[in-house]
């Protein structure tokens, strides 16, 4: 079976890199948007990144414009917005598709191999489909590349922190 570390993603400059570069780290992969009701979660995500980065924790940010055009503009504009408004420092990648015929390889892998979505602490919503329902869906991956959790957009970074701490 393919590993998450076999997948290539596109950096902001269009260069492809392998997720193997993040091997042996804890990853929180998030599809984001700058004009979304959940955009304020960038603040909590940055706090998590700063708090745990030196312990091998990364947030990988993949903007997605599929949900009512809530990630408009060029990737450089998104980067500027996030840095100015939320002082983000975690890795930002090129825009991706999370659903449909253009779904990125990464998100197809996450949906195919990830668990059901957690909508509240301990409350799981069984998959009716593999669709990503909205921006700020978060996947938590352990150091071995196992997709342990899929958190709904309503699940805040602060609520995810205890799950991260268990993996450190």
Phi and psi restraints in degrees (value plus and minus 20) as a CYANA .aco file:
   2 UNK   PHI     -88.2   -48.2
   2 UNK   PSI     127.2   167.2
   3 UNK   PHI    -123.7   -83.7
   3 UNK   PSI     135.3   175.3
   4 UNK   PHI     -78.8   -38.8
   4 UNK   PSI     -47.4    -7.4
   5 UNK   PHI     -94.8   -54.8
   5 UNK   PSI     -29.0    11.0
   6 UNK   PHI    -105.2   -65.2
   6 UNK   PSI     -29.2    10.8
   7 UNK   PHI    -106.2   -66.2
   7 UNK   PSI     120.4   160.4
   8 UNK   PHI    -124.4   -84.4
   8 UNK   PSI     123.1   163.1
   9 UNK   PHI    -146.7  -106.7
   9 UNK   PSI     145.8   185.8
  10 UNK   PHI    -126.2   -86.2
  10 UNK   PSI     103.2   143.2
  11 UNK   PHI     -90.5   -50.5
  11 UNK   PSI     151.9   191.9
  12 UNK   PHI     -76.4   -36.4
  12 UNK   PSI     -54.6   -14.6
  13 UNK   PHI    -103.8   -63.8
  13 UNK   PSI     -16.0    24.0
  14 UNK   PHI      71.3   111.3
  14 UNK   PSI     -30.0    10.0
  15 UNK   PHI     -89.3   -49.3
  15 UNK   PSI     117.1   157.1
  16 UNK   PHI    -110.6   -70.6
  16 UNK   PSI     117.2   157.2
  17 UNK   PHI    -151.2  -111.2
  17 UNK   PSI     136.8   176.8
  18 UNK   PHI    -110.0   -70.0
  18 UNK   PSI     123.3   163.3
  19 UNK   PHI     -87.5   -47.5
  19 UNK   PSI     -27.1    12.9
  20 UNK   PHI     -77.3   -37.3
  20 UNK   PSI     -45.0    -5.0
  21 UNK   PHI     -82.8   -42.8
  21 UNK   PSI     -38.6     1.4
  22 UNK   PHI    -127.0   -87.0
  22 UNK   PSI     -10.1    29.9
  23 UNK   PHI     -77.5   -37.5
  23 UNK   PSI     126.7   166.7
  24 UNK   PHI      51.5    91.5
  24 UNK   PSI      -5.8    34.2
  25 UNK   PHI    -137.5   -97.5
  25 UNK   PSI     141.3   181.3
  26 UNK   PHI    -108.0   -68.0
  26 UNK   PSI     112.0   152.0
  27 UNK   PHI    -140.0  -100.0
  27 UNK   PSI     119.6   159.6
  28 UNK   PHI    -138.8   -98.8
  28 UNK   PSI      90.6   130.6
  29 UNK   PHI    -121.1   -81.1
  29 UNK   PSI     107.6   147.6
  30 UNK   PHI    -153.7  -113.7
  30 UNK   PSI     113.2   153.2
  31 UNK   PHI    -112.6   -72.6
  31 UNK   PSI     104.1   144.1
  32 UNK   PHI    -139.4   -99.4
  32 UNK   PSI     151.9   191.9
  33 UNK   PHI    -176.1  -136.1
  33 UNK   PSI     125.3   165.3
  34 UNK   PHI    -110.3   -70.3
  34 UNK   PSI     -32.4     7.6
  35 UNK   PHI    -141.7  -101.7
  35 UNK   PSI      20.7    60.7
  36 UNK   PHI    -134.1   -94.1
  36 UNK   PSI     135.0   175.0
  37 UNK   PHI     -81.7   -41.7
  37 UNK   PSI     -39.5     0.5
  38 UNK   PHI    -118.5   -78.5
  38 UNK   PSI     -16.4    23.6
  39 UNK   PHI     -75.1   -35.1
  39 UNK   PSI     -52.8   -12.8
  40 UNK   PHI     -82.4   -42.4
  40 UNK   PSI     -33.3     6.7
  41 UNK   PHI     -86.0   -46.0
  41 UNK   PSI     -37.7     2.3
  42 UNK   PHI     -73.1   -33.1
  42 UNK   PSI     -58.9   -18.9
  43 UNK   PHI     -80.2   -40.2
  43 UNK   PSI     -69.0   -29.0
  44 UNK   PHI     -87.2   -47.2
  44 UNK   PSI     -55.7   -15.7
  45 UNK   PHI     -83.4   -43.4
  45 UNK   PSI     -63.3   -23.3
  46 UNK   PHI     -84.1   -44.1
  46 UNK   PSI     -58.7   -18.7
  47 UNK   PHI     -81.4   -41.4
  47 UNK   PSI     -63.2   -23.2
  48 UNK   PHI     -81.6   -41.6
  48 UNK   PSI     -65.1   -25.1
  49 UNK   PHI     -80.9   -40.9
  49 UNK   PSI     -67.4   -27.4
  50 UNK   PHI     -84.2   -44.2
  50 UNK   PSI     -58.6   -18.6
  51 UNK   PHI     -90.3   -50.3
  51 UNK   PSI     -56.8   -16.8
  52 UNK   PHI    -136.7   -96.7
  52 UNK   PSI     -23.3    16.7
  53 UNK   PHI     -77.1   -37.1
  53 UNK   PSI     -61.6   -21.6
  54 UNK   PHI     -89.9   -49.9
  54 UNK   PSI     -26.4    13.6
  55 UNK   PHI    -123.2   -83.2
  55 UNK   PSI      -9.1    30.9
  56 UNK   PHI      71.2   111.2
  56 UNK   PSI      17.2    57.2
  57 UNK   PHI    -136.5   -96.5
  57 UNK   PSI     111.6   151.6
  58 UNK   PHI    -147.1  -107.1
  58 UNK   PSI     126.0   166.0
  59 UNK   PHI    -129.7   -89.7
  59 UNK   PSI     108.0   148.0
  60 UNK   PHI    -130.5   -90.5
  60 UNK   PSI      96.4   136.4
  61 UNK   PHI    -120.7   -80.7
  61 UNK   PSI      98.5   138.5
  62 UNK   PHI    -140.8  -100.8
  62 UNK   PSI      75.8   115.8
  63 UNK   PHI     -79.4   -39.4
  63 UNK   PSI     123.8   163.8
  64 UNK   PHI    -157.3  -117.3
  64 UNK   PSI     105.8   145.8
  65 UNK   PHI    -122.2   -82.2
  65 UNK   PSI      -5.0    35.0
  66 UNK   PHI     -95.7   -55.7
  66 UNK   PSI     -40.3    -0.3
  67 UNK   PHI    -122.6   -82.6
  67 UNK   PSI      71.2   111.2
  68 UNK   PHI      36.1    76.1
  68 UNK   PSI      11.8    51.8
  69 UNK   PHI      42.3    82.3
  69 UNK   PSI      17.5    57.5
  70 UNK   PHI    -105.4   -65.4
  70 UNK   PSI     -16.3    23.7
  71 UNK   PHI    -148.1  -108.1
  71 UNK   PSI      43.9    83.9
  72 UNK   PHI     -96.3   -56.3
  72 UNK   PSI     146.7   186.7
  73 UNK   PHI      67.2   107.2
  73 UNK   PSI     158.9   198.9
  74 UNK   PHI     -99.4   -59.4
  74 UNK   PSI     140.2   180.2
  75 UNK   PHI     -80.3   -40.3
  75 UNK   PSI     -52.9   -12.9
  76 UNK   PHI     -84.1   -44.1
  76 UNK   PSI     -56.6   -16.6
  77 UNK   PHI     -86.7   -46.7
  77 UNK   PSI     -59.2   -19.2
  78 UNK   PHI     -85.0   -45.0
  78 UNK   PSI     -64.0   -24.0
  79 UNK   PHI     -79.4   -39.4
  79 UNK   PSI     -67.5   -27.5
  80 UNK   PHI     -81.0   -41.0
  80 UNK   PSI     -65.8   -25.8
  81 UNK   PHI     -77.2   -37.2
  81 UNK   PSI     -68.1   -28.1
  82 UNK   PHI     -86.5   -46.5
  82 UNK   PSI     -61.1   -21.1
  83 UNK   PHI     -87.5   -47.5
  83 UNK   PSI     -61.9   -21.9
  84 UNK   PHI     -91.0   -51.0
  84 UNK   PSI     -61.4   -21.4
  85 UNK   PHI    -110.5   -70.5
  85 UNK   PSI     -47.7    -7.7
  86 UNK   PHI    -151.1  -111.1
  86 UNK   PSI     -17.2    22.8
  87 UNK   PHI      32.1    72.1
  87 UNK   PSI      19.8    59.8
  88 UNK   PHI     -88.0   -48.0
  88 UNK   PSI     123.3   163.3
  89 UNK   PHI    -150.5  -110.5
  89 UNK   PSI     -24.5    15.5
  90 UNK   PHI     -97.6   -57.6
  90 UNK   PSI     139.8   179.8
  91 UNK   PHI     -80.4   -40.4
  91 UNK   PSI     111.0   151.0
  92 UNK   PHI    -132.9   -92.9
  92 UNK   PSI     112.2   152.2
  93 UNK   PHI    -133.6   -93.6
  93 UNK   PSI     152.5   192.5
  94 UNK   PHI     -83.0   -43.0
  94 UNK   PSI     138.8   178.8
  95 UNK   PHI     -79.4   -39.4
  95 UNK   PSI     128.0   168.0
  96 UNK   PHI    -156.7  -116.7
  96 UNK   PSI     149.8   189.8
  97 UNK   PHI    -124.5   -84.5
  97 UNK   PSI     117.5   157.5
  98 UNK   PHI    -129.8   -89.8
  98 UNK   PSI     -30.6     9.4
  99 UNK   PHI    -159.4  -119.4
  99 UNK   PSI     142.1   182.1
 100 UNK   PHI      65.0   105.0
 100 UNK   PSI    -189.5  -149.5
 101 UNK   PHI     -89.8   -49.8
 101 UNK   PSI     -39.5     0.5
 102 UNK   PHI    -119.7   -79.7
 102 UNK   PSI      -6.1    33.9
 103 UNK   PHI     -72.2   -32.2
 103 UNK   PSI     113.1   153.1
 104 UNK   PHI     -84.3   -44.3
 104 UNK   PSI     134.8   174.8
 105 UNK   PHI     -78.4   -38.4
 105 UNK   PSI     -60.3   -20.3
 106 UNK   PHI     -79.7   -39.7
 106 UNK   PSI     -70.9   -30.9
 107 UNK   PHI     -91.1   -51.1
 107 UNK   PSI     -49.6    -9.6
 108 UNK   PHI     -85.0   -45.0
 108 UNK   PSI     -61.7   -21.7
 109 UNK   PHI     -83.6   -43.6
 109 UNK   PSI     -66.3   -26.3
 110 UNK   PHI     -80.6   -40.6
 110 UNK   PSI     -63.5   -23.5
 111 UNK   PHI     -89.6   -49.6
 111 UNK   PSI     -59.7   -19.7
 112 UNK   PHI     -91.4   -51.4
 112 UNK   PSI     -52.3   -12.3
 113 UNK   PHI    -133.0   -93.0
 113 UNK   PSI     -25.2    14.8
 114 UNK   PHI    -107.8   -67.8
 114 UNK   PSI     146.6   186.6
 115 UNK   PHI     -98.9   -58.9
 115 UNK   PSI     156.3   196.3
 116 UNK   PHI     -83.8   -43.8
 116 UNK   PSI     139.2   179.2
 117 UNK   PHI     -97.3   -57.3
 117 UNK   PSI     113.7   153.7
 118 UNK   PHI    -111.2   -71.2
 118 UNK   PSI     101.4   141.4
 119 UNK   PHI    -118.6   -78.6
 119 UNK   PSI     -47.5    -7.5
 120 UNK   PHI    -163.4  -123.4
 120 UNK   PSI     145.7   185.7
 121 UNK   PHI     -73.2   -33.2
 121 UNK   PSI      91.5   131.5
 122 UNK   PHI      63.0   103.0
 122 UNK   PSI     -28.9    11.1
 123 UNK   PHI    -118.8   -78.8
 123 UNK   PSI      95.9   135.9
 124 UNK   PHI    -122.2   -82.2
 124 UNK   PSI     117.4   157.4
 125 UNK   PHI    -124.7   -84.7
 125 UNK   PSI      89.0   129.0
 126 UNK   PHI     -77.9   -37.9
 126 UNK   PSI     124.8   164.8
 127 UNK   PHI     -84.6   -44.6
 127 UNK   PSI     102.6   142.6
 128 UNK   PHI    -112.6   -72.6
 128 UNK   PSI     -48.1    -8.1
 129 UNK   PHI    -171.7  -131.7
 129 UNK   PSI     152.5   192.5
 130 UNK   PHI    -108.0   -68.0
 130 UNK   PSI     -18.1    21.9
 131 UNK   PHI     -77.5   -37.5
 131 UNK   PSI     123.4   163.4
 132 UNK   PHI    -102.8   -62.8
 132 UNK   PSI     106.5   146.5
 133 UNK   PHI    -100.5   -60.5
 133 UNK   PSI     -47.5    -7.5
 134 UNK   PHI    -188.3  -148.3
 134 UNK   PSI     150.1   190.1
 135 UNK   PHI     -86.4   -46.4
 135 UNK   PSI     136.4   176.4
 136 UNK   PHI      52.2    92.2
 136 UNK   PSI       6.3    46.3
 137 UNK   PHI     -95.1   -55.1
 137 UNK   PSI     116.2   156.2
 138 UNK   PHI    -144.4  -104.4
 138 UNK   PSI     116.3   156.3
 139 UNK   PHI    -135.9   -95.9
 139 UNK   PSI     108.4   148.4
 140 UNK   PHI    -126.0   -86.0
 140 UNK   PSI     103.5   143.5
 141 UNK   PHI    -137.7   -97.7
 141 UNK   PSI     114.0   154.0
 142 UNK   PHI    -101.5   -61.5
 142 UNK   PSI     159.5   199.5
 143 UNK   PHI     -85.6   -45.6
 143 UNK   PSI     -38.8     1.2
 144 UNK   PHI    -113.4   -73.4
 144 UNK   PSI     -20.1    19.9
 145 UNK   PHI      70.5   110.5
 145 UNK   PSI      -8.5    31.5
 146 UNK   PHI    -102.1   -62.1
 146 UNK   PSI     112.5   152.5
 147 UNK   PHI    -104.2   -64.2
 147 UNK   PSI      84.2   124.2
 148 UNK   PHI    -107.8   -67.8
 148 UNK   PSI     -59.0   -19.0
 149 UNK   PHI    -159.2  -119.2
 149 UNK   PSI     127.9   167.9
 150 UNK   PHI    -144.3  -104.3
 150 UNK   PSI      92.4   132.4
 151 UNK   PHI    -119.9   -79.9
 151 UNK   PSI     117.5   157.5
 152 UNK   PHI     -86.9   -46.9
 152 UNK   PSI     141.3   181.3
 153 UNK   PHI     -77.9   -37.9
 153 UNK   PSI     -50.7   -10.7
 154 UNK   PHI     -91.0   -51.0
 154 UNK   PSI     -38.5     1.5
 155 UNK   PHI     -93.5   -53.5
 155 UNK   PSI      92.7   132.7
 156 UNK   PHI     -98.5   -58.5
 156 UNK   PSI     139.1   179.1
 157 UNK   PHI     -76.1   -36.1
 157 UNK   PSI     -56.4   -16.4
 158 UNK   PHI     -83.1   -43.1
 158 UNK   PSI     -56.0   -16.0
 159 UNK   PHI     -93.9   -53.9
 159 UNK   PSI     -43.9    -3.9
 160 UNK   PHI    -102.2   -62.2
 160 UNK   PSI     -41.4    -1.4
 161 UNK   PHI     -72.6   -32.6
 161 UNK   PSI     -62.5   -22.5
 162 UNK   PHI     -85.3   -45.3
 162 UNK   PSI     -47.9    -7.9
 163 UNK   PHI     -92.5   -52.5
 163 UNK   PSI     -55.3   -15.3
 164 UNK   PHI     -87.5   -47.5
 164 UNK   PSI     -66.4   -26.4
 165 UNK   PHI     -78.7   -38.7
 165 UNK   PSI     -54.6   -14.6
 166 UNK   PHI     -83.5   -43.5
 166 UNK   PSI     -46.2    -6.2
 167 UNK   PHI    -111.3   -71.3
 167 UNK   PSI     -32.6     7.4
